[in-house]
Amino acid sequence: MLFIHKILPLLILPSGFSLLCLLAGLLLRKRLLLWVALLVLLLFSLPVVNDLLMRSVEGSHGRVPVGSVGKADAIVVLSGMIVSVEGAPLGEWGDAVDRFEGGIDLFRAGRAPFLVFTRGQVPWKPDALPEGELLARRALLLGVPQSAIRLTGKVGNTADEAVAVKLLLDGAKKGAGKKIILVTSAFHMRRALFLFTQAGFVVEPFRVDYQESDKSRLTLLSFLPNADALAKSERALREVIGLLFYWVRSLSGVD
């Protein structure tokens, strides 16, 4: 199932869809399909389109001050920020390092007694150390006590994380409960919030790792295509597709 979740969207996203149209156009000798491939790729490579898509999934802009966050039973930091590199025993930071830093800031501010990391691991990298274990080691180096750190079982995606955190906190003996502060990238929060709410948690979201600034302005560069804009457009679209998938699944009653 994880392979379906990871691979199937690639055929729907602009680059995969354009490639399919291109191949179909060449095989069927349909010039229209070639134009469709070009136009789709061009459209989603425009920074102005990327900005619109990313703003729509990120929601409100700007971090909520740590001091204004209500207290909870646990702070849950989702995986997705460590790159395993030979020679780096704790891995190297990816783009979403703000997730870890946000969780640490919340813990230091006394927002919850427990800091939960998820053991993120994909099946095609079975030898890689689960991400949560690396994050736990980093948290210890920053002074977070071992007794305050919790690790879930191994997980492959956000849906797995919600289930694993539920199992962990339901089985905890020292007061961890149903109210959590959920820390993840702003563009990923809507899907994560939906899944953790479905799992039965009362969730206070803490958005970090914003991709767009609310102060950005349109310039000539906003209308010139580039690879970074395409990547961000696909990231936003993947979140929309994922949210729709889990919403439809919830309506159908499929576990």
C-alpha positions in Angstrom: 0.0 0.0 0.0 2.9 2.4 0.8 4.2 1.9 -2.7 0.8 2.9 -4.1 0.7 6.0 -2.0 4.2 7.0 -3.0 4.2 6.0 -6.7 0.7 6.5 -8.0 0.6 10.3 -7.4 3.7 10.6 -9.6 1.5 9.7 -12.6 -1.0 12.5 -11.7 1.4 15.3 -10.8 2.5 17.7 -13.7 5.8 16.0 -14.5 4.4 12.5 -14.6 1.2 13.6 -16.4 3.2 15.5 -19.0 5.5 12.6 -19.6 2.5 10.3 -20.2 1.0 12.8 -22.6 4.3 13.1 -24.4 4.6 9.4 -24.8 1.0 9.0 -25.9 1.4 11.8 -28.4 4.5 10.3 -29.9 3.0 6.8 -30.1 -0.4 7.9 -31.4 1.0 10.7 -33.4 -1.4 13.2 -31.8 0.0 16.7 -31.8 -2.6 17.9 -29.4 -1.2 15.6 -26.6 2.2 17.0 -27.2 0.9 20.6 -26.7 -1.0 19.5 -23.6 2.3 18.0 -22.1 4.2 21.2 -22.9 1.5 23.6 -21.5 1.0 21.6 -18.3 4.7 21.5 -17.6 5.0 25.2 -18.4 2.1 26.3 -16.3 3.2 24.5 -13.1 6.8 25.7 -13.6 5.7 29.3 -13.2 6.6 30.8 -9.7 3.3 32.7 -9.7 1.4 29.4 -10.0 3.6 27.8 -7.4 3.0 30.7 -5.0 -0.8 30.4 -5.4 -0.8 26.6 -4.8 1.6 26.7 -1.9 -0.3 29.5 -0.2 -3.5 27.6 -0.5 -2.1 24.5 1.3 -0.1 26.4 3.9 -3.0 28.4 5.1 -2.2 31.2 7.6 1.4 32.6 7.3 3.8 33.2 10.1 4.5 31.0 13.1 2.4 31.2 16.2 4.5 32.4 19.1 5.5 29.4 21.3 4.2 31.2 24.4 0.7 31.4 22.9 0.4 27.7 22.4 -1.8 25.9 24.9 -0.4 23.1 27.1 -0.9 19.5 26.0 -0.1 16.0 27.0 2.6 15.6 24.3 4.4 17.3 21.5 4.4 15.2 18.4 7.1 16.0 15.8 6.6 14.3 12.4 9.5 12.8 10.4 10.8 14.1 7.1 13.8 16.2 7.9 16.9 13.8 8.1 19.0 12.6 5.2 21.1 9.5 5.9 24.6 10.2 4.7 27.6 7.9 5.2 30.0 9.4 7.7 27.3 11.4 9.4 26.1 9.2 12.4 23.2 11.5 13.1 22.3 12.1 9.5 22.3 15.5 7.8 19.5 18.0 8.0 17.0 18.3 5.1 14.7 21.2 4.3 12.3 20.5 7.1 14.7 20.9 10.1 12.3 23.5 11.5 10.1 20.6 12.6 12.7 19.5 15.0 13.6 23.0 16.2 9.9 23.8 16.7 9.4 20.7 18.8 12.5 21.6 21.0 11.3 25.2 21.4 7.8 24.0 22.6 9.3 21.5 25.0 11.7 24.1 26.5 8.7 26.4 26.9 7.0 23.7 29.0 4.1 23.2 26.6 4.0 19.5 27.3 6.0 16.9 29.4 6.7 14.6 26.5 8.4 15.0 23.1 7.3 12.3 20.6 9.4 11.4 17.5 8.2 9.0 14.9 10.4 6.2 13.6 10.1 7.1 9.9 11.5 4.5 7.6 10.6 3.5 4.0 10.6 -0.1 3.0 13.1 0.4 0.1 15.7 1.6 2.7 15.5 -1.2 5.2 19.1 -0.7 6.5 18.6 3.0 7.3 18.2 3.9 10.9 14.6 5.1 11.6 14.6 8.9 11.6 13.0 9.2 15.1 16.0 7.5 16.6 18.3 10.1 15.1 16.1 12.9 16.3 16.0 11.5 19.8 19.8 11.4 19.9 19.9 15.0 18.7 17.4 16.0 21.4 19.5 14.4 24.1 22.5 16.4 23.0 20.4 19.6 23.4 19.5 18.7 27.0 16.1 17.1 26.6 16.0 14.3 29.3 15.7 10.7 28.2 12.6 10.3 30.3 10.8 13.0 28.3 11.4 11.4 24.9 9.0 8.9 23.3 9.5 7.0 20.1 6.8 5.3 18.1 7.1 2.0 16.1 8.3 2.1 12.5 6.1 4.2 10.2 6.1 4.8 6.4 3.8 7.7 6.0 1.6 10.2 7.8 -1.3 7.8 8.2 1.1 5.3 9.9 2.4 8.1 12.1 -1.1 8.9 13.4 -1.8 5.3 14.2 1.6 4.7 15.8 1.3 7.8 18.0 -2.1 6.7 19.1 -0.8 3.3 20.1 2.1 4.9 21.9 0.1 7.4 23.9 -2.7 5.0 24.7 -0.2 2.7 26.2 1.8 5.3 28.1 1.8 5.1 31.9 2.9 8.6 32.9 0.0 10.8 31.9 0.3 11.1 28.1 -3.1 11.5 26.7 -5.3 12.6 23.8 -4.4 16.3 23.5 -1.3 16.9 21.4 0.7 19.7 19.8 1.4 18.6 16.3 4.6 20.0 14.7 5.1 19.7 10.9 5.6 21.7 7.8 2.9 24.3 7.1 2.2 22.8 3.7 1.7 19.3 5.3 -0.4 20.4 8.2 -3.9 20.1 6.7 -3.4 16.5 5.8 -1.6 15.7 9.1 -4.3 17.5 11.1 -7.0 15.5 9.3 -5.4 12.2 10.0 -4.5 12.8 13.6 -8.0 14.1 14.3 -9.4 11.0 12.7 -7.2 9.0 15.0 -9.1 10.6 18.0 -6.7 13.3 19.1 -7.5 16.8 20.1 -4.8 18.6 18.1 -3.3 22.0 18.4 -1.3 22.6 15.2 2.1 24.2 15.2 3.1 25.1 11.6 6.8 25.5 10.7 8.9 25.3 7.5 6.9 27.8 5.5 7.7 27.7 1.8 6.2 31.1 0.9 6.4 34.5 2.5 3.3 36.7 2.9 5.5 39.7 1.8 6.5 38.3 -1.6 5.6 40.5 -4.6 5.0 39.8 -8.3 8.0 40.5 -10.5 9.1 39.6 -14.0 10.7 36.4 -12.5 7.3 35.3 -11.2 6.3 34.6 -14.8 9.5 32.8 -15.9 9.4 29.0 -15.5 12.0 27.2 -13.4 12.6 23.8 -11.9 12.2 24.9 -8.3 8.8 26.3 -8.9 7.7 23.0 -10.5 9.0 21.0 -7.5 7.1 23.3 -5.1 3.9 23.1 -7.3 4.1 19.3 -7.2 4.7 19.3 -3.4 1.5 21.4 -2.9 -0.5 19.2 -5.3 0.7 16.1 -3.6 -0.8 17.4 -0.3 -4.1 18.1 -2.0 -4.2 14.7 -3.6 -3.3 13.1 -0.3 -5.9 15.0 1.7 -8.6 14.1 -0.9 -7.6 10.4 -0.8 -7.9 10.2 3.0 -11.1 12.2 3.0 -12.8 9.9 0.5 -11.5 6.9 2.4 -13.0 8.2 5.6 -16.4 8.6 3.9 -16.3 5.1 2.5 -15.4 3.7 6.0 -12.3 1.9 4.8 -9.6 1.6 7.5 
